Amino acid sequence: MDLSFSPSPPEAPRYDSGLKAWILSRYADVHAALREPTFCQVSARGPSTGPVDPIALSQMHAELQADIDRMSTEVWRERMVNIAHTLMNQAADRMSVNIVDHVIQPWSTAVMLSLSGADHALEARLSSIADLLFHKRENDETSLIEKEPRPAFVKKWFKWRRKNAEADLDRMRGSGQITISKSMFFGVSQTLPSFLAKAWLALLLHPDQLEMLRTEPHWMPYAVEELLRYAGIVHTLYRQATKDVVLGDAHIAKDERIILKLESANRDPIKFDSPDRLDITRRPTGNLGLGVGPYACAGGVIVRKALSLVTPAFLAAHPILDEGAPILWTGDTSIRRPVAVSVRFWKQSVEVRDHPHIGKLGL
């Protein structure tokens, strides 16, 4: 058993006339494309977002840094570990628990609420927005859980709900009711729980690596980078050239699209020895799990910090994958993540004091 999908082997750049796009999948090619300043971000089907606005980028990083500074305090870290252990202890009382719905998502929402600075009256609204946006791909796309796409009117209804939710978020930020940056809100409510789910599943599917990390926690920094390589949530990114570019073997013309296969690049045997093997002792050599270059994940430091912070609480409860329950997935043209991973915990994590958010977010 593995992570449900095996990336295609990396190959030389090629132009796909059907997709009308260049396909890049080798590590060196994808890495160069991610750092190419003349390539603009695009969606799988959507228009170019244009070049990076340096002023907007600077402002976004300043807002993110303020959030990161709050997350760097010992008091804040203790609180987040406390929440993680409390959720694990609650989960340990059940025969089997979906760790995505009952541990990862509640913990991520608690992180978001803690950072937001919101008073208790706003917590329900923020939790609702976070939950809606976290599950947006199940609402929009043909989910991997479901065999049929949702009707068009259902998609439009969810789209309307998300638009209103984002507008409500903007109003709360604009009025000063919450202080969390928009980038951090989306990172904590979407990217972070998605990666935690896939990373923990990778460990559960490799119990020897899980046990090594539990008993030898000094491997955690290496494990974080290895899990980003092996189980990163983004499998494909899309770019468009704003001028003619020669990238290795690819002669890319202005306005041509480029499809970047991150999963394949992160399994390139030229870059990584035994690339299909999860090895938490692997020396980090520059995975592409969070991108590089001008469009790299701005909250990458938070993703790494959060995984290091909460995973020990997960391991302390001695989780075992419930093989009688299916692992359910969802995804789209860029992201793939599990939405149901059932485990059994063999013991309580540790005794901790309850946190005010747990009453709303726990089991």
HELIX and SHEET records of a PDB file:
HELIX    1   1 TYR A   27  ARG A   35  1                                   9    
HELIX    2   2 PRO A   54  MET A   71  1                                  18    
HELIX    3   3 GLU A   74  ALA A   92  1                                  19    
HELIX    4   4 ILE A   99  ILE A   99  1                                   1    
HELIX    5   5 VAL A  100  ILE A  104  3                                   5    
HELIX    6   6 GLN A  105  SER A  116  1                                  12    
HELIX    7   7 HIS A  120  PHE A  134  1                                  15    
HELIX    8   8 LYS A  136  ASP A  140  1                                   5    
HELIX    9   9 ALA A  152  GLY A  174  1                                  23    
HELIX   10  10 LYS A  182  PHE A  186  1                                   5    
HELIX   11  11 GLY A  187  THR A  191  3                                   5    
HELIX   12  12 LEU A  192  LEU A  204  1                                  13    
HELIX   13  13 PRO A  207  THR A  215  1                                   9    
HELIX   14  14 PRO A  217  TRP A  219  5                                   3    
HELIX   15  15 MET A  220  ALA A  231  1                                  12    
HELIX   16  16 LEU A  262  ALA A  265  1                                   4    
HELIX   17  17 GLY A  293  TYR A  295  5                                   3    
HELIX   18  18 GLY A  300  ALA A  316  1                                  17    
HELIX   19  19 ILE A  358  LEU A  361  1                                   4    
SHEET    1   A 5 ARG A  14  ASP A  16  0                                        
SHEET    2   A 5 ALA A  21  LEU A  24 -1                                        
SHEET    3   A 5 ARG A 257  LYS A 261  1                                        
SHEET    4   A 5 THR A 236  ALA A 241 -1                                        
SHEET    5   A 5 PHE A  39  VAL A  42 -1                                        
SHEET    1   B 3 VAL A  97  ASN A  98  0                                        
SHEET    2   B 3 SER A 342  PHE A 345 -1                                        
SHEET    3   B 3 PRO A 319  LEU A 321 -1                                        
SHEET    1   C 2 VAL A 245  LEU A 247  0                                        
SHEET    2   C 2 ALA A 250  ILE A 252 -1                                        
SHEET    1   D 2 LEU A 328  GLY A 331  0                                        
SHEET    2   D 2 ARG A 336  ALA A 340 -1                                        
END                                                                             
